[in-house]
């Protein structure tokens, strides 16, 4: 199978929203594409490659020892560029990178946390891997219905409950775990705790998935962590969770664009090289029409993503624009990759082919960090509200 030789230029086509600093981010990460097959499913190897490329630095503001373009906070456009580039090279690495950000950002948002400086320095260096433990078996989109609890016992917090579909299980050194420390207060009692992977009473289990990602379950039965493990104050958990998701949700669309771009690149190479009925598939009008739809969907998705990222970096709330970007980009990427499989013919469903893997990789993006249906409710509510 013909494989694209070089990573495409992700920044030149977005001069309205991106500048030289973002071009520098993309070029700095281009090393990820060199000699790294998309079928490499070794999670620790992905961490090592991301560390070598200094990717984790982008997740930490400059004032805290990172290399984010913005000195005081995470630059959303840089985050989107990084995820688009990384997802093009390796969806596995993109997932690890994103959750490293999700798992460290609540700490970024908590200046009073006593171990903040040390942890963020190690996160930026890639020597500490983080996880973000919010979802439960009965609490996905409805976060407020979580059943995981925390109670104070002298100088320790005792956590009980279960978290499911948690990324970076098996490679993470710690997790930010959300639990209700005051169930009588409802969602106002939800709090966040930094829980090391070897905390007493914590059991980690891998969840078998259609994708070879480090994803699993956290079982907490009398899990004991120091009193200082609390991030901020009791009841600050929802604010930290929503504040983190607000930053990273836009970047989900960027990751979808990276995977869609890879599928389009693979498909163009394939239809140019495969000959049917005496000529390359690329010369058939139906093939060209399909490619045209794929490319147009991709450009439209990227414009929505980087518009939303630009608005966030200008300090706007931009909830509607972020929802539009996440909704359209993930749905468009699914269409693009589905068409890529079709144009590859039988090879498109061969286990291990690039487009077959992308077909499985893209599906979760329409679910996590707010399903497509939730994004529609946000957009519709804003229109009539």
C-alpha positions in Angstrom: 0.0 0.0 0.0 1.3 3.5 -0.9 1.8 5.6 2.2 2.2 9.4 2.2 5.9 10.3 2.5 5.6 13.5 4.5 3.2 15.2 6.9 1.2 17.9 5.2 1.4 21.6 6.1 -1.3 22.2 8.7 -0.9 25.9 9.2 -0.5 27.6 5.8 -4.1 27.2 4.9 -5.4 28.9 8.1 -3.7 32.4 8.0 -6.8 34.1 9.5 -6.6 32.2 12.8 -3.0 30.9 13.0 0.4 32.7 13.0 4.1 31.9 13.0 4.0 30.6 16.6 1.6 27.9 15.6 3.6 27.1 12.5 6.5 26.5 14.9 4.4 24.1 17.0 3.5 22.1 13.9 7.0 21.9 12.6 8.3 20.9 16.0 6.0 18.0 16.1 6.6 16.9 12.5 9.3 14.5 13.8 6.4 12.3 15.0 5.6 11.3 11.4 9.1 10.1 10.6 9.4 6.3 10.7 6.4 5.9 13.1 3.9 3.5 11.7 0.3 4.3 12.6 -0.1 0.6 13.6 2.4 1.0 16.5 0.2 0.2 19.5 2.9 0.5 22.2 1.5 3.1 24.6 4.8 3.6 26.4 6.6 4.0 23.1 4.1 6.7 22.3 4.8 8.5 25.6 8.6 8.3 24.8 8.1 9.8 21.3 5.9 12.6 22.6 8.5 13.4 25.3 11.3 13.4 22.7 9.2 15.9 20.6 8.7 18.1 23.7 4.9 17.8 23.1 3.9 17.8 26.7 5.4 21.2 27.2 2.4 22.7 25.3 0.0 21.5 28.0 1.6 23.7 30.7 1.6 27.6 30.8 5.0 29.2 30.6 4.7 30.6 34.1 4.5 27.0 35.4 7.5 25.8 33.4 5.8 24.8 30.1 6.1 26.1 26.6 2.5 27.2 25.8 2.5 30.2 23.4 0.5 32.1 26.0 2.6 32.7 29.1 -0.3 32.5 31.6 -2.6 29.7 30.2 -2.9 27.0 27.6 -3.1 28.4 24.1 -6.1 26.7 22.6 -4.9 27.1 19.0 -1.5 25.5 19.8 -3.3 22.7 21.5 -5.5 22.2 18.4 -2.5 22.3 16.0 -0.7 19.8 18.2 -3.6 17.4 18.3 -4.2 17.7 14.5 -0.5 16.9 13.8 -0.3 14.1 16.4 -3.6 12.5 15.4 -2.4 12.4 11.8 0.7 10.5 12.8 -0.8 8.3 15.6 -4.3 8.3 17.1 -2.9 6.4 20.0 -0.4 9.1 20.8 -3.1 11.8 20.4 -5.3 10.1 23.0 -2.4 9.9 25.5 -1.4 13.5 24.8 -5.0 14.8 25.3 -5.5 12.9 28.6 -2.2 14.1 29.8 -3.7 17.6 29.4 -7.0 16.7 30.9 -5.3 15.1 33.9 -3.0 18.0 34.6 -5.2 21.0 33.8 -7.2 20.8 37.1 -3.9 21.2 38.8 -3.0 24.1 36.6 -6.4 25.7 37.7 -5.6 25.2 41.4 -2.8 27.6 42.4 -3.1 26.6 46.1 -2.3 22.9 45.6 0.9 22.2 47.6 2.5 19.8 45.1 1.5 21.9 42.0 5.0 23.1 40.9 6.7 19.7 41.2 3.9 17.9 39.3 3.5 20.4 36.5 7.3 20.4 36.0 7.3 16.6 35.6 4.2 16.7 33.4 5.8 19.2 31.0 9.0 17.0 30.9 6.9 13.9 30.2 8.3 12.1 33.2 4.8 12.0 34.9 1.8 10.8 33.1 -1.7 11.8 34.2 -5.2 10.5 34.0 -8.6 12.1 34.3 -11.2 10.0 36.1 -14.7 11.5 35.8 -16.9 8.9 34.0 -18.7 6.2 35.9 -20.9 3.3 34.8 -24.0 5.3 35.5 -22.6 8.8 35.1 -21.3 9.8 31.7 -23.0 12.8 30.1 -24.9 13.3 33.4 -21.8 14.0 35.5 -23.9 15.3 38.4 -25.3 11.7 39.0 -21.9 10.3 40.0 -21.9 7.9 42.9 -18.2 7.9 43.8 -17.9 9.3 47.3 -15.1 10.8 49.5 -15.2 11.1 53.3 -12.7 12.7 55.6 -11.1 10.3 58.1 -8.6 12.2 60.3 -5.7 13.3 58.0 -6.9 11.2 55.1 -9.7 11.1 52.5 -11.4 7.8 51.9 -12.7 7.3 48.3 -15.2 4.6 47.4 -16.7 4.0 43.9 -15.9 3.0 40.4 -14.6 5.0 37.3 -14.9 3.5 33.8 -13.4 4.2 30.4 -10.5 6.1 31.9 -7.6 6.7 29.5 -3.9 6.2 30.4 -4.7 3.3 32.8 -1.5 1.3 32.9 0.9 4.1 32.0 -0.4 6.9 34.3 1.4 7.8 37.5 -1.6 9.5 39.0 -5.3 10.4 38.3 -7.4 13.3 39.1 -10.5 11.6 40.5 -13.8 13.3 41.0 -15.9 12.2 43.9 -18.7 13.6 46.0 -17.5 14.7 49.4 -20.9 16.0 50.4 -23.6 13.9 48.8 -26.4 15.9 50.6 -25.3 18.9 48.5 -25.8 17.1 45.2 -23.4 18.3 42.5 -22.2 21.1 44.7 -20.4 18.4 46.8 -18.3 17.1 43.9 -14.6 17.5 44.6 -11.4 16.6 42.9 -8.5 14.6 44.3 -5.0 13.7 43.1 -4.7 9.9 43.5 -1.4 8.1 42.8 -1.7 4.8 40.9 -0.4 2.9 43.9 -2.8 4.4 46.5 -4.0 1.9 49.1 -7.5 0.6 48.1 -7.1 1.5 44.4 -7.3 -1.3 41.8 -6.7 -0.7 38.1 -8.2 -2.9 35.5 -7.9 -2.8 31.7 -11.1 -2.6 29.7 -11.0 -4.6 26.4 -11.8 -2.3 23.5 -11.9 -2.5 19.7 -8.9 -0.2 19.9 -5.5 -1.0 21.5 -5.5 2.0 23.8 -4.5 2.2 27.5 -8.1 2.5 28.8 -9.5 0.9 31.9 -11.4 1.0 35.1 -10.6 2.4 38.6 -12.1 0.5 41.5 -11.8 2.3 44.8 -12.7 0.4 48.0 -11.5 2.4 51.0 -8.9 4.1 48.8 -6.9 6.3 51.2 -5.1 9.5 50.1 -3.7 12.3 52.2 -5.9 15.3 53.2 -3.6 17.4 51.0 -4.8 15.4 47.9 -7.9 17.6 47.6 -7.7 20.1 44.8 -8.9 23.4 46.1 -11.9 23.0 48.4 -14.8 20.7 48.8 -17.3 21.4 46.1 -14.8 22.8 43.5 -14.8 19.6 41.5 -17.5 20.6 38.9 -15.8 23.9 38.3 -12.4 22.2 37.7 -14.0 19.5 35.5 -16.0 21.8 33.4 -13.2 24.4 33.2 -10.8 21.7 31.9 -13.3 20.3 29.4 -14.1 23.8 28.2 -10.4 24.2 27.1 -10.0 20.7 25.6 -13.3 20.2 23.9 -12.3 22.3 20.9 -9.2 20.2 20.4 -11.3 17.1 19.9 -12.4 18.5 16.6 -8.8 19.2 15.7 -7.9 15.5 16.4 -10.8 14.4 14.2 -9.4 16.7 11.4 -5.9 15.1 11.8 -7.4 11.6 11.3 -9.5 12.7 8.4 -6.6 14.4 6.7 -4.6 11.2 7.1 -7.4 9.2 5.5 -7.7 11.6 2.6 -3.9 11.5 2.1 -3.9 7.7 2.1 -6.9 7.7 -0.3 -5.4 10.1 -2.8 -2.2 8.0 -2.9 -4.2 4.8 -3.3 -6.5 5.9 -6.1 -3.5 7.3 -8.1 -1.7 3.9 -7.9 -4.5 1.4 -8.3 -5.5 0.6 -11.9 -8.9 -0.6 -12.8 -10.4 -1.0 -16.3 -7.2 0.1 -17.8 -6.7 3.4 -15.9 -6.0 4.7 -12.4 -9.0 5.0 -10.1 -8.1 8.7 -9.8 -9.2 9.3 -13.4 -12.8 8.2 -12.8 -15.2 11.1 -12.3 -17.0 9.4 -9.4 -13.6 9.0 -7.6 -12.9 12.7 -8.1 -16.4 13.7 -6.9 -15.8 11.6 -3.7 -12.4 13.2 -3.1 -14.0 16.7 -3.6 -16.6 16.0 -1.0 -14.0 14.7 1.4 -11.7 17.7 1.0 -14.6 20.2 1.3 -15.8 18.5 4.5 -12.3 18.6 5.9 -11.7 22.3 5.1 -15.1 23.3 6.6 -14.4 21.3 9.7 -10.9 22.9 10.1 -12.4 26.4 9.7 -14.9 25.8 12.4 -12.3 24.3 14.8 -9.8 27.1 14.4 -12.5 29.8 14.6 -13.6 28.4 17.9 -10.0 28.1 19.1 -9.3 31.7 18.1 -12.3 32.9 20.0 -11.2 31.0 23.1 -7.8 32.5 22.9 -9.3 36.0 22.6 -11.1 35.4 25.9 -14.6 34.7 24.6 -16.7 32.0 26.1 -17.7 30.7 22.6 -19.8 27.8 23.9 -21.9 27.7 20.7 -18.9 27.9 18.4 -17.0 25.2 20.3 -20.1 23.0 20.1 -20.4 23.6 16.4 -16.7 22.8 15.8 -16.8 19.6 17.9 -20.1 18.4 16.3 -19.2 19.1 12.7 -15.6 18.1 12.8 -16.2 14.7 14.4 -19.2 13.9 12.2 -17.4 15.1 9.0 -14.3 13.0 9.9 -16.5 9.9 10.2 -17.9 10.6 6.7 -14.4 11.2 5.3 -12.9 8.1 6.8 -15.9 6.0 5.7 -15.5 7.2 2.2 -11.8 6.4 2.4 -12.6 2.8 3.3 -15.0 2.6 0.3 -12.4 3.9 -2.1 -9.8 1.4 -0.8 -12.1 -1.4 -1.7 -11.4 -4.7 0.0 -8.1 -3.4 1.4 -10.1 -0.9 3.4 -11.5 -3.6 5.7 -8.3 -5.6 6.0 -7.3 -5.6 9.7 -4.2 -3.3 10.2 -4.6 -1.2 7.1 -4.4 2.5 7.9 -7.9 3.4 6.9 -9.3 0.4 8.7 -7.6 1.5 11.8 -8.8 5.1 11.4 -12.4 3.8 10.9 -12.2 2.4 14.4 -10.2 5.3 15.9 -12.6 8.0 14.8 -15.8 6.6 16.3 -15.2 7.4 20.0 -14.6 11.1 19.2 -18.3 11.5 18.5 -19.0 10.4 22.0 -16.3 11.6 24.5 -16.2 15.2 25.9 -19.8 15.6 25.0 -21.7 13.5 22.4 -22.9 14.9 19.1 -26.4 14.9 20.5 -25.3 17.1 23.5 -23.5 19.5 21.1 -26.8 19.9 19.1 -28.6 20.7 22.4 -26.1 23.4 23.2 -26.3 24.9 19.7 -30.1 24.7 19.6 -30.5 26.1 23.1 -28.4 29.1 22.2 -30.4 29.8 19.1 -33.7 29.9 20.9 -32.5 31.2 24.3 
